[in-house]
Amino acid sequence: MVSLEEIRNILARNEALAPVAGQIAEDENLFDKGLDSFGSVQLMLALEEHFDVEFPDHLLSRKSFSTIRSIRETVSSLVQAEAA
């Protein structure tokens, strides 16, 4: 199970989102909050390391990293696939 708190903790370590990570609503667009392509790569790497998963090419899209909800859903699907 991927918790909202785990995602927020990872966002808090992201250079672009650290100052606002605690105030971002689950459906707010992270790119509107300062996330850029470099930051999204850093975010992906942090998520892969924390959850011990690997993002396949088809999930390397702006949509996958656009909101906390989309990140949680994407990572949850990867964690479940790894467990199966």
C-alpha positions as CSV (number, residue, x, y, z in Angstrom):
1,M,0.0,0.0,0.0
2,V,1.4,3.4,-1.0
3,S,0.4,6.0,1.5
4,L,-0.1,9.7,0.8
5,E,2.4,10.4,3.6
6,E,5.1,8.5,1.8
7,I,4.5,10.4,-1.4
8,R,4.5,13.7,0.5
9,N,7.8,12.8,2.2
10,I,9.4,12.1,-1.2
11,L,8.0,15.4,-2.6
12,A,9.5,17.2,0.4
13,R,13.0,16.0,-0.6
14,N,12.5,17.2,-4.2
15,E,14.3,20.5,-4.8
16,A,11.5,22.1,-6.8
17,L,8.7,21.1,-4.5
18,A,10.3,21.0,-1.1
19,P,9.1,24.5,0.0
20,V,5.4,23.7,-0.8
21,A,5.2,19.9,-0.5
22,G,3.2,20.1,2.7
23,Q,0.5,22.4,1.3
24,I,-0.1,20.6,-2.1
25,A,-3.6,19.1,-2.3
26,E,-3.9,15.6,-3.7
27,D,-5.3,16.7,-7.0
28,E,-3.2,19.9,-7.5
29,N,-1.0,20.0,-10.6
30,L,2.6,19.5,-9.5
31,F,3.9,21.2,-12.6
32,D,1.9,24.3,-11.7
33,K,3.7,24.2,-8.3
34,G,7.2,24.3,-9.8
35,L,7.9,20.7,-10.9
36,D,9.9,20.7,-14.2
37,S,11.2,17.9,-16.4
38,F,14.5,17.7,-14.5
39,G,12.5,17.6,-11.2
40,S,10.2,14.9,-12.5
41,V,13.2,12.7,-13.3
42,Q,14.5,13.2,-9.8
43,L,11.1,12.4,-8.4
44,M,10.9,9.2,-10.5
45,L,14.3,8.1,-9.3
46,A,13.3,8.8,-5.7
47,L,10.1,6.9,-6.1
48,E,11.8,3.9,-7.7
49,E,14.4,3.8,-4.9
50,H,11.8,4.1,-2.1
51,F,9.3,1.6,-3.4
52,D,11.8,-0.7,-5.1
53,V,10.0,-0.5,-8.5
54,E,11.0,0.5,-12.0
55,F,8.8,2.8,-14.1
56,P,8.3,1.2,-17.6
57,D,8.6,3.5,-20.6
58,H,4.8,3.8,-21.1
59,L,4.5,5.4,-17.6
60,L,7.2,7.9,-18.2
61,S,4.8,10.7,-19.0
62,R,3.8,14.0,-17.6
63,K,0.4,12.6,-16.6
64,S,2.1,10.0,-14.3
65,F,3.7,12.7,-12.2
66,S,1.1,15.5,-12.5
67,T,-0.6,15.1,-9.1
68,I,0.0,13.3,-5.8
69,R,-3.1,11.2,-6.7
70,S,-1.7,10.1,-10.1
71,I,1.7,9.3,-8.5
72,R,0.1,7.2,-5.8
73,E,-2.1,5.3,-8.3
74,T,0.9,4.8,-10.6
75,V,3.2,3.6,-7.9
76,S,0.5,1.4,-6.3
77,S,0.0,-0.4,-9.7
78,L,3.8,-0.9,-9.9
79,V,4.0,-2.2,-6.4
80,Q,1.1,-4.6,-6.9
81,A,2.6,-5.9,-10.2
82,E,5.9,-6.5,-8.4
83,A,4.1,-8.5,-5.7
84,A,2.2,-10.7,-8.1
